[in-house]
Amino acid sequence: MKKRGFEIVTRYQEQNLSLPQRQTQAAAGYDIAAATDFTVPSIWNSGAQPTSQNLKPVLVPTGLKAYMPEDEVLLLVSRSSSPLKRGLILPNSVGVIDADYYNNTNNEGEIFVQMLNFFSEDYQIKKGDRICQGIFVNYLTTADDHQQGAKRLGGFGSSGD
């Protein structure tokens, strides 16, 4: 059995997507690309002061799912050039992809990246543009950990608010 890696979800199988790659020998992160052209609107578009009503992140599809051992997690982090050159940030700072998200029944475990654009103009992401990095890491649990045992059914907020 394969230990960890990425696969393309079914709905993008014929879309000529590439699996994430590390760009240098010592890079920790795998560069993850957008699966489609996508517009990230500027938070300033409405002309009003940003509020929770008009300041909503967008979910950029990657067309990917990730598999890993149960004691690992995939962390999605911003590429260092994204805020400086593109005005793009991950509003949740770090996205957490748990091992049991893989092949869940609601969306096959497809990874989406939350993004905000704080520049004054909308930003056009092109299919294949690298939008974040994925880093596989081990995690530890407490001595008295008692997992709930509920089966994951979906993505954002699926384990409770």
Biotite code that builds the C-alpha atoms (Angstrom):
import biotite.structure as struc

atoms = struc.array([
    struc.Atom([0.000, 0.000, 0.000], chain_id="A", res_id=1, res_name="MET", atom_name="CA", element="C"),
    struc.Atom([1.193, 3.508, -0.794], chain_id="A", res_id=2, res_name="LYS", atom_name="CA", element="C"),
    struc.Atom([2.135, 5.523, 2.303], chain_id="A", res_id=3, res_name="LYS", atom_name="CA", element="C"),
    struc.Atom([1.211, 9.116, 1.386], chain_id="A", res_id=4, res_name="ARG", atom_name="CA", element="C"),
    struc.Atom([0.554, 11.143, -1.694], chain_id="A", res_id=5, res_name="GLY", atom_name="CA", element="C"),
    struc.Atom([-1.912, 12.877, -3.949], chain_id="A", res_id=6, res_name="PHE", atom_name="CA", element="C"),
    struc.Atom([-4.480, 11.635, -6.452], chain_id="A", res_id=7, res_name="GLU", atom_name="CA", element="C"),
    struc.Atom([-6.794, 13.391, -8.874], chain_id="A", res_id=8, res_name="ILE", atom_name="CA", element="C"),
    struc.Atom([-10.488, 13.197, -7.956], chain_id="A", res_id=9, res_name="VAL", atom_name="CA", element="C"),
    struc.Atom([-12.870, 11.531, -10.390], chain_id="A", res_id=10, res_name="THR", atom_name="CA", element="C"),
    struc.Atom([-14.480, 14.681, -11.800], chain_id="A", res_id=11, res_name="ARG", atom_name="CA", element="C"),
    struc.Atom([-11.057, 15.984, -12.917], chain_id="A", res_id=12, res_name="TYR", atom_name="CA", element="C"),
    struc.Atom([-9.617, 12.700, -14.256], chain_id="A", res_id=13, res_name="GLN", atom_name="CA", element="C"),
    struc.Atom([-9.774, 13.898, -17.873], chain_id="A", res_id=14, res_name="GLU", atom_name="CA", element="C"),
    struc.Atom([-8.705, 17.512, -17.180], chain_id="A", res_id=15, res_name="GLN", atom_name="CA", element="C"),
    struc.Atom([-4.935, 17.039, -17.575], chain_id="A", res_id=16, res_name="ASN", atom_name="CA", element="C"),
    struc.Atom([-4.079, 18.091, -14.003], chain_id="A", res_id=17, res_name="LEU", atom_name="CA", element="C"),
    struc.Atom([-0.610, 17.577, -12.541], chain_id="A", res_id=18, res_name="SER", atom_name="CA", element="C"),
    struc.Atom([0.100, 16.107, -9.133], chain_id="A", res_id=19, res_name="LEU", atom_name="CA", element="C"),
    struc.Atom([1.848, 18.437, -6.650], chain_id="A", res_id=20, res_name="PRO", atom_name="CA", element="C"),
    struc.Atom([5.643, 18.527, -6.727], chain_id="A", res_id=21, res_name="GLN", atom_name="CA", element="C"),
    struc.Atom([8.362, 19.858, -4.455], chain_id="A", res_id=22, res_name="ARG", atom_name="CA", element="C"),
    struc.Atom([10.341, 22.496, -6.347], chain_id="A", res_id=23, res_name="GLN", atom_name="CA", element="C"),
    struc.Atom([13.744, 22.062, -4.666], chain_id="A", res_id=24, res_name="THR", atom_name="CA", element="C"),
    struc.Atom([15.625, 19.194, -2.996], chain_id="A", res_id=25, res_name="GLN", atom_name="CA", element="C"),
    struc.Atom([15.053, 20.496, 0.532], chain_id="A", res_id=26, res_name="ALA", atom_name="CA", element="C"),
    struc.Atom([11.551, 21.918, 0.056], chain_id="A", res_id=27, res_name="ALA", atom_name="CA", element="C"),
    struc.Atom([9.085, 20.762, 2.716], chain_id="A", res_id=28, res_name="ALA", atom_name="CA", element="C"),
    struc.Atom([6.012, 21.744, 0.749], chain_id="A", res_id=29, res_name="GLY", atom_name="CA", element="C"),
    struc.Atom([4.395, 20.312, -2.354], chain_id="A", res_id=30, res_name="TYR", atom_name="CA", element="C"),
    struc.Atom([3.133, 23.116, -4.585], chain_id="A", res_id=31, res_name="ASP", atom_name="CA", element="C"),
    struc.Atom([-0.609, 22.711, -5.124], chain_id="A", res_id=32, res_name="ILE", atom_name="CA", element="C"),
    struc.Atom([-2.216, 24.233, -8.210], chain_id="A", res_id=33, res_name="ALA", atom_name="CA", element="C"),
    struc.Atom([-5.697, 25.420, -9.117], chain_id="A", res_id=34, res_name="ALA", atom_name="CA", element="C"),
    struc.Atom([-7.797, 22.942, -11.108], chain_id="A", res_id=35, res_name="ALA", atom_name="CA", element="C"),
    struc.Atom([-9.633, 25.651, -13.067], chain_id="A", res_id=36, res_name="THR", atom_name="CA", element="C"),
    struc.Atom([-9.436, 29.317, -13.963], chain_id="A", res_id=37, res_name="ASP", atom_name="CA", element="C"),
    struc.Atom([-10.813, 31.188, -10.978], chain_id="A", res_id=38, res_name="PHE", atom_name="CA", element="C"),
    struc.Atom([-11.377, 34.821, -9.994], chain_id="A", res_id=39, res_name="THR", atom_name="CA", element="C"),
    struc.Atom([-10.574, 35.843, -6.422], chain_id="A", res_id=40, res_name="VAL", atom_name="CA", element="C"),
    struc.Atom([-12.467, 39.100, -5.912], chain_id="A", res_id=41, res_name="PRO", atom_name="CA", element="C"),
    struc.Atom([-10.838, 41.987, -4.104], chain_id="A", res_id=42, res_name="SER", atom_name="CA", element="C"),
    struc.Atom([-12.190, 42.535, -0.599], chain_id="A", res_id=43, res_name="ILE", atom_name="CA", element="C"),
    struc.Atom([-12.515, 46.209, -1.580], chain_id="A", res_id=44, res_name="TRP", atom_name="CA", element="C"),
    struc.Atom([-14.834, 45.614, -4.586], chain_id="A", res_id=45, res_name="ASN", atom_name="CA", element="C"),
    struc.Atom([-18.037, 46.568, -2.845], chain_id="A", res_id=46, res_name="SER", atom_name="CA", element="C"),
    struc.Atom([-16.707, 50.033, -2.067], chain_id="A", res_id=47, res_name="GLY", atom_name="CA", element="C"),
    struc.Atom([-17.844, 49.577, 1.527], chain_id="A", res_id=48, res_name="ALA", atom_name="CA", element="C"),
    struc.Atom([-15.867, 48.918, 4.660], chain_id="A", res_id=49, res_name="GLN", atom_name="CA", element="C"),
    struc.Atom([-15.192, 45.142, 4.788], chain_id="A", res_id=50, res_name="PRO", atom_name="CA", element="C"),
    struc.Atom([-17.513, 43.349, 7.215], chain_id="A", res_id=51, res_name="THR", atom_name="CA", element="C"),
    struc.Atom([-18.400, 39.734, 7.919], chain_id="A", res_id=52, res_name="SER", atom_name="CA", element="C"),
    struc.Atom([-21.256, 40.182, 5.434], chain_id="A", res_id=53, res_name="GLN", atom_name="CA", element="C"),
    struc.Atom([-19.119, 41.189, 2.449], chain_id="A", res_id=54, res_name="ASN", atom_name="CA", element="C"),
    struc.Atom([-15.740, 39.712, 3.400], chain_id="A", res_id=55, res_name="LEU", atom_name="CA", element="C"),
    struc.Atom([-16.105, 36.061, 2.457], chain_id="A", res_id=56, res_name="LYS", atom_name="CA", element="C"),
    struc.Atom([-13.284, 33.769, 1.389], chain_id="A", res_id=57, res_name="PRO", atom_name="CA", element="C"),
    struc.Atom([-13.642, 31.836, -1.842], chain_id="A", res_id=58, res_name="VAL", atom_name="CA", element="C"),
    struc.Atom([-12.936, 28.126, -2.209], chain_id="A", res_id=59, res_name="LEU", atom_name="CA", element="C"),
    struc.Atom([-10.512, 27.430, -5.039], chain_id="A", res_id=60, res_name="VAL", atom_name="CA", element="C"),
    struc.Atom([-10.761, 23.847, -6.343], chain_id="A", res_id=61, res_name="PRO", atom_name="CA", element="C"),
    struc.Atom([-7.573, 21.816, -6.697], chain_id="A", res_id=62, res_name="THR", atom_name="CA", element="C"),
    struc.Atom([-9.028, 18.627, -8.162], chain_id="A", res_id=63, res_name="GLY", atom_name="CA", element="C"),
    struc.Atom([-6.862, 16.710, -5.695], chain_id="A", res_id=64, res_name="LEU", atom_name="CA", element="C"),
    struc.Atom([-7.289, 14.408, -2.752], chain_id="A", res_id=65, res_name="LYS", atom_name="CA", element="C"),
    struc.Atom([-4.528, 13.268, -0.401], chain_id="A", res_id=66, res_name="ALA", atom_name="CA", element="C"),
    struc.Atom([-3.925, 9.959, 1.336], chain_id="A", res_id=67, res_name="TYR", atom_name="CA", element="C"),
    struc.Atom([-1.718, 9.445, 4.387], chain_id="A", res_id=68, res_name="MET", atom_name="CA", element="C"),
    struc.Atom([-1.396, 7.265, 7.504], chain_id="A", res_id=69, res_name="PRO", atom_name="CA", element="C"),
    struc.Atom([-3.892, 7.934, 10.316], chain_id="A", res_id=70, res_name="GLU", atom_name="CA", element="C"),
    struc.Atom([-1.227, 9.657, 12.455], chain_id="A", res_id=71, res_name="ASP", atom_name="CA", element="C"),
    struc.Atom([-0.459, 12.250, 9.780], chain_id="A", res_id=72, res_name="GLU", atom_name="CA", element="C"),
    struc.Atom([-2.115, 15.413, 8.550], chain_id="A", res_id=73, res_name="VAL", atom_name="CA", element="C"),
    struc.Atom([-1.641, 17.503, 5.416], chain_id="A", res_id=74, res_name="LEU", atom_name="CA", element="C"),
    struc.Atom([-1.177, 21.192, 6.220], chain_id="A", res_id=75, res_name="LEU", atom_name="CA", element="C"),
    struc.Atom([-2.051, 23.740, 3.544], chain_id="A", res_id=76, res_name="LEU", atom_name="CA", element="C"),
    struc.Atom([0.021, 26.895, 3.887], chain_id="A", res_id=77, res_name="VAL", atom_name="CA", element="C"),
    struc.Atom([0.460, 30.015, 1.816], chain_id="A", res_id=78, res_name="SER", atom_name="CA", element="C"),
    struc.Atom([3.241, 30.255, -0.728], chain_id="A", res_id=79, res_name="ARG", atom_name="CA", element="C"),
    struc.Atom([5.631, 32.983, 0.426], chain_id="A", res_id=80, res_name="SER", atom_name="CA", element="C"),
    struc.Atom([5.117, 35.030, -2.756], chain_id="A", res_id=81, res_name="SER", atom_name="CA", element="C"),
    struc.Atom([1.303, 34.989, -2.691], chain_id="A", res_id=82, res_name="SER", atom_name="CA", element="C"),
    struc.Atom([0.616, 37.930, -0.326], chain_id="A", res_id=83, res_name="PRO", atom_name="CA", element="C"),
    struc.Atom([3.479, 40.062, -1.623], chain_id="A", res_id=84, res_name="LEU", atom_name="CA", element="C"),
    struc.Atom([2.984, 39.586, -5.372], chain_id="A", res_id=85, res_name="LYS", atom_name="CA", element="C"),
    struc.Atom([-0.686, 38.629, -5.686], chain_id="A", res_id=86, res_name="ARG", atom_name="CA", element="C"),
    struc.Atom([-2.451, 39.910, -2.562], chain_id="A", res_id=87, res_name="GLY", atom_name="CA", element="C"),
    struc.Atom([-3.688, 36.396, -1.811], chain_id="A", res_id=88, res_name="LEU", atom_name="CA", element="C"),
    struc.Atom([-3.855, 34.934, 1.684], chain_id="A", res_id=89, res_name="ILE", atom_name="CA", element="C"),
    struc.Atom([-5.329, 31.875, 3.350], chain_id="A", res_id=90, res_name="LEU", atom_name="CA", element="C"),
    struc.Atom([-7.789, 33.381, 5.853], chain_id="A", res_id=91, res_name="PRO", atom_name="CA", element="C"),
    struc.Atom([-7.615, 30.298, 8.067], chain_id="A", res_id=92, res_name="ASN", atom_name="CA", element="C"),
    struc.Atom([-3.784, 30.652, 8.107], chain_id="A", res_id=93, res_name="SER", atom_name="CA", element="C"),
    struc.Atom([-3.295, 26.893, 7.851], chain_id="A", res_id=94, res_name="VAL", atom_name="CA", element="C"),
    struc.Atom([-5.692, 24.455, 6.250], chain_id="A", res_id=95, res_name="GLY", atom_name="CA", element="C"),
    struc.Atom([-5.856, 21.050, 7.925], chain_id="A", res_id=96, res_name="VAL", atom_name="CA", element="C"),
    struc.Atom([-6.574, 17.978, 5.803], chain_id="A", res_id=97, res_name="ILE", atom_name="CA", element="C"),
    struc.Atom([-7.097, 14.958, 8.067], chain_id="A", res_id=98, res_name="ASP", atom_name="CA", element="C"),
    struc.Atom([-6.377, 11.403, 6.931], chain_id="A", res_id=99, res_name="ALA", atom_name="CA", element="C"),
    struc.Atom([-10.072, 10.487, 7.121], chain_id="A", res_id=100, res_name="ASP", atom_name="CA", element="C"),
    struc.Atom([-11.003, 13.244, 4.664], chain_id="A", res_id=101, res_name="TYR", atom_name="CA", element="C"),
    struc.Atom([-9.649, 11.023, 1.864], chain_id="A", res_id=102, res_name="TYR", atom_name="CA", element="C"),
    struc.Atom([-12.470, 9.474, -0.190], chain_id="A", res_id=103, res_name="ASN", atom_name="CA", element="C"),
    struc.Atom([-15.222, 10.749, 2.157], chain_id="A", res_id=104, res_name="ASN", atom_name="CA", element="C"),
    struc.Atom([-18.726, 10.169, 0.855], chain_id="A", res_id=105, res_name="THR", atom_name="CA", element="C"),
    struc.Atom([-19.703, 13.821, 0.267], chain_id="A", res_id=106, res_name="ASN", atom_name="CA", element="C"),
    struc.Atom([-16.946, 14.957, -2.088], chain_id="A", res_id=107, res_name="ASN", atom_name="CA", element="C"),
    struc.Atom([-14.375, 12.164, -2.496], chain_id="A", res_id=108, res_name="GLU", atom_name="CA", element="C"),
    struc.Atom([-11.999, 14.177, -0.310], chain_id="A", res_id=109, res_name="GLY", atom_name="CA", element="C"),
    struc.Atom([-11.389, 16.922, -2.856], chain_id="A", res_id=110, res_name="GLU", atom_name="CA", element="C"),
    struc.Atom([-9.139, 19.626, -1.438], chain_id="A", res_id=111, res_name="ILE", atom_name="CA", element="C"),
    struc.Atom([-10.311, 23.225, -1.743], chain_id="A", res_id=112, res_name="PHE", atom_name="CA", element="C"),
    struc.Atom([-8.158, 26.194, -0.717], chain_id="A", res_id=113, res_name="VAL", atom_name="CA", element="C"),
    struc.Atom([-9.774, 29.113, 1.120], chain_id="A", res_id=114, res_name="GLN", atom_name="CA", element="C"),
    struc.Atom([-8.479, 32.418, -0.249], chain_id="A", res_id=115, res_name="MET", atom_name="CA", element="C"),
    struc.Atom([-8.910, 36.156, 0.233], chain_id="A", res_id=116, res_name="LEU", atom_name="CA", element="C"),
    struc.Atom([-7.559, 38.894, -2.023], chain_id="A", res_id=117, res_name="ASN", atom_name="CA", element="C"),
    struc.Atom([-6.581, 42.079, -0.190], chain_id="A", res_id=118, res_name="PHE", atom_name="CA", element="C"),
    struc.Atom([-5.280, 43.919, -3.282], chain_id="A", res_id=119, res_name="PHE", atom_name="CA", element="C"),
    struc.Atom([-7.518, 46.565, -4.884], chain_id="A", res_id=120, res_name="SER", atom_name="CA", element="C"),
    struc.Atom([-8.197, 44.579, -8.075], chain_id="A", res_id=121, res_name="GLU", atom_name="CA", element="C"),
    struc.Atom([-9.645, 41.120, -8.590], chain_id="A", res_id=122, res_name="ASP", atom_name="CA", element="C"),
    struc.Atom([-6.991, 38.446, -9.079], chain_id="A", res_id=123, res_name="TYR", atom_name="CA", element="C"),
    struc.Atom([-7.289, 35.933, -11.914], chain_id="A", res_id=124, res_name="GLN", atom_name="CA", element="C"),
    struc.Atom([-5.957, 32.498, -11.058], chain_id="A", res_id=125, res_name="ILE", atom_name="CA", element="C"),
    struc.Atom([-5.289, 30.362, -14.115], chain_id="A", res_id=126, res_name="LYS", atom_name="CA", element="C"),
    struc.Atom([-5.628, 26.592, -14.212], chain_id="A", res_id=127, res_name="LYS", atom_name="CA", element="C"),
    struc.Atom([-2.243, 25.226, -13.137], chain_id="A", res_id=128, res_name="GLY", atom_name="CA", element="C"),
    struc.Atom([-1.202, 28.304, -11.112], chain_id="A", res_id=129, res_name="ASP", atom_name="CA", element="C"),
    struc.Atom([0.392, 27.262, -7.827], chain_id="A", res_id=130, res_name="ARG", atom_name="CA", element="C"),
    struc.Atom([-1.844, 28.597, -5.045], chain_id="A", res_id=131, res_name="ILE", atom_name="CA", element="C"),
    struc.Atom([-0.515, 27.022, -1.832], chain_id="A", res_id=132, res_name="CYS", atom_name="CA", element="C"),
    struc.Atom([1.830, 24.398, -0.434], chain_id="A", res_id=133, res_name="GLN", atom_name="CA", element="C"),
    struc.Atom([0.946, 21.095, 1.188], chain_id="A", res_id=134, res_name="GLY", atom_name="CA", element="C"),
    struc.Atom([3.146, 19.732, 3.970], chain_id="A", res_id=135, res_name="ILE", atom_name="CA", element="C"),
    struc.Atom([2.645, 16.243, 5.409], chain_id="A", res_id=136, res_name="PHE", atom_name="CA", element="C"),
    struc.Atom([3.396, 16.036, 9.155], chain_id="A", res_id=137, res_name="VAL", atom_name="CA", element="C"),
    struc.Atom([2.940, 13.570, 12.002], chain_id="A", res_id=138, res_name="ASN", atom_name="CA", element="C"),
    struc.Atom([0.833, 14.626, 14.962], chain_id="A", res_id=139, res_name="TYR", atom_name="CA", element="C"),
    struc.Atom([0.653, 13.427, 18.555], chain_id="A", res_id=140, res_name="LEU", atom_name="CA", element="C"),
    struc.Atom([-2.346, 12.698, 20.761], chain_id="A", res_id=141, res_name="THR", atom_name="CA", element="C"),
    struc.Atom([-2.760, 12.981, 24.519], chain_id="A", res_id=142, res_name="THR", atom_name="CA", element="C"),
    struc.Atom([-2.471, 9.969, 26.838], chain_id="A", res_id=143, res_name="ALA", atom_name="CA", element="C"),
    struc.Atom([-6.183, 10.175, 27.671], chain_id="A", res_id=144, res_name="ASP", atom_name="CA", element="C"),
    struc.Atom([-7.352, 10.716, 24.080], chain_id="A", res_id=145, res_name="ASP", atom_name="CA", element="C"),
    struc.Atom([-10.692, 9.089, 23.324], chain_id="A", res_id=146, res_name="HIS", atom_name="CA", element="C"),
    struc.Atom([-11.629, 9.653, 19.707], chain_id="A", res_id=147, res_name="GLN", atom_name="CA", element="C"),
    struc.Atom([-15.336, 9.929, 19.104], chain_id="A", res_id=148, res_name="GLN", atom_name="CA", element="C"),
    struc.Atom([-15.383, 7.318, 16.369], chain_id="A", res_id=149, res_name="GLY", atom_name="CA", element="C"),
    struc.Atom([-17.786, 9.218, 14.128], chain_id="A", res_id=150, res_name="ALA", atom_name="CA", element="C"),
    struc.Atom([-17.215, 8.685, 10.422], chain_id="A", res_id=151, res_name="LYS", atom_name="CA", element="C"),
    struc.Atom([-16.298, 11.815, 8.461], chain_id="A", res_id=152, res_name="ARG", atom_name="CA", element="C"),
    struc.Atom([-18.897, 12.755, 5.891], chain_id="A", res_id=153, res_name="LEU", atom_name="CA", element="C"),
    struc.Atom([-17.610, 15.989, 4.391], chain_id="A", res_id=154, res_name="GLY", atom_name="CA", element="C"),
    struc.Atom([-15.255, 18.928, 4.468], chain_id="A", res_id=155, res_name="GLY", atom_name="CA", element="C"),
    struc.Atom([-15.392, 22.437, 5.952], chain_id="A", res_id=156, res_name="PHE", atom_name="CA", element="C"),
    struc.Atom([-17.123, 22.281, 9.332], chain_id="A", res_id=157, res_name="GLY", atom_name="CA", element="C"),
    struc.Atom([-18.206, 18.651, 8.934], chain_id="A", res_id=158, res_name="SER", atom_name="CA", element="C"),
    struc.Atom([-16.909, 17.646, 12.377], chain_id="A", res_id=159, res_name="SER", atom_name="CA", element="C"),
    struc.Atom([-18.938, 20.390, 14.104], chain_id="A", res_id=160, res_name="GLY", atom_name="CA", element="C"),
    struc.Atom([-18.848, 24.161, 14.473], chain_id="A", res_id=161, res_name="ASP", atom_name="CA", element="C"),
])
